[in-house]
């Protein structure tokens, strides 16, 4: 492939539902950029995080050798630039299936569905639930430029951190567990098994939450369906900021959610998601704990249990015995 400066194309008048159909279209690297056959990058298609002006993003200036690959037939670009992360996958990637279908491109029409290079079990589980067959899945690679005979590129549904309301409706309709949920659950999302953003006084907070009927829930130990089912039955959720809060889309309207934030870090993604899902959202910012040199996003924190308890409604039932362990100080 002959490299040149990438041009950021103004969108102007969009095709049906914003879905682009590109003969000979290209996907550069791990789905960061989509381009036309003559190497013009599409604007407003793939988010480039960390830079307000996308044409100034480092990926637009970087030059590196990437091996070419070719795919015959028709491919759907489902992946987004940060699609390895559960939030971006659930909220930004998967809803593109609906946009494509509404533009006349249901998933069964595609020979290939292009996803990110690094895949976790939740990628495969959600794709299967949405009708994507294993043989359709093709991973984008950081060291490749993939040229497709016909590339279908839906837009990302909403600006970063602010999805459009229909996204929650789509995910609930297609991925929320069927059937009546069990008795209301109160979940504390532990990060004890995660290597960053720890709550250093977790035992102290758990002792306080135990009296309010909370159970410890570790999302990373459950399959996607188990995580979604737990949130669908939750009347209260407390935890440190993390991608597991994406499951708020499955929580019942009126549930109470308390997000514990590292000091110096702000992001609107779960505030906006909670508003669309109709849940009562509270944010408690902790105090710094650990090295001050750490990025605020990953910094350990300490919270005041009294500040967390002040956000919670009274316990309506004894601590549940199913699906998790009772919260304790031990």
C-alpha positions, 0 to 999 in steps of 0.5 A: 500500500502506498502511504500518504497523509490521511485526509479527514473527510467532512461527512456532509449529507449522509447515506441512509441512517448514516451507513456508508457502503464503500467499494474497496473500502479499507480498515487500518490497523485494529479498527481505528480508521476506516478509509475509502479505496483511495485512502480518504479517512471517514470522519465521525465513524471511529472515535479517536479518544484523547484528542478533541480535534480528530485530525490532530490525533497521533494515529493520523500522523503515524506512519508504519508498514502494515501488511495488506490483506484482502477480503472478498464479498461484503464485510460489516465494520462492527469494531470501534477503536477501543472495542476491546473494552466492555463499555465501548463494545457494548455501547458503541460496537454492538448497536451498529448492528441495528443501524446496518439492519435499518439501512437494509443490511441485516447481519445474515447478508454479510460474509464477514463481520470485522471485530477487534484484534483482542477478543474476550469471552464476552465478545463471542457471547454477545455476538452469538446472541445477536445472530453473528455466526462464528465463521463470519467473525474476522479480527482486525490486526494492528499490523495490517490494512484490510481491503474489502470488496464491499465494506459497510460502515455504520456510524457510532451511535452518539458522541463519546460517553453520550449514547443515543436513547435507542441504544439502551432500548436495543440492548435491553430488547436483544440481550437482557435475560428473559423471564422474571428476575429473582428477588431483588439483589444488592450488589457490591462490585469488588475489584479485589481481583483487578490489578488497578483502581483498588478500594483500599478500605474495601473490608471497612465498606463491606462491613457497613454494606453487609447490614444493608443486605449486600452481596459481593459480586465479581463480574470477571468471574461470570459469563456475560449472561450471568452478569446481565442477569445479576444487574437485571435483578439488582435494586442497588449496585455499589462499586468503583468505576469500571466497565462492569457498570455498562450492565446498567442498561439491564438494571430495572428502572428505579434501581439505585447505583453508587459509583465510587470515583478515583480523585481527579478523574471524571467521565460522564459515561455512566451518568448518561447511561444511568439517565437513559436506563432510568436508574437513580445514580449517585457518585462518591469521589474518594480520597487518593491512596497509593502513589500520586504519580499514577494516572488519576484514572487508575489510582487507588482510592479510599471512600467514607462508608458513611457517604456511601450509605447516605446514598442508599435506600433502606434494605427491603429484604434480607441479604440474598443467598443466591448468585454470590457471597454475603458481604463481609469484612473478612 
